Amino acid sequence: MSEQTSGQAYWKANLKLIAGCLAVWFVVSYLFGILLVDQLNAITIGGYELGFWFAQQGSIYVFVILIFFYAFRMNKIDREFGVHEE
């Protein structure tokens, strides 16, 4: 595989990962926290309405998980394409 083809494949994998993380971020923050809040509020967890929970706490937990997931996957992609740090 040529260096240019390898570089293009690396960035394709990188952008695919970013798009996936942004899709999860959008669903959790915008859809669950704003648009679907009334429907989610019909569900109660621990005494709190689910829509409220997503808007106040759940999205933060998901964002932190996304950070660790992105770092883990990016390290794997870096090793796969031989651009990892020692």
PyMOL commands that set and color helices and strands:
alter all, ss='L'
color gray80, all
select helices_A, chain A and resi 3-35+37-40+50-81
alter helices_A, ss='H'
color red, helices_A
select strands_A, chain A and resi 44-45+48-49
alter strands_A, ss='S'
color yellow, strands_A
deselect
rebuild
show_as cartoon
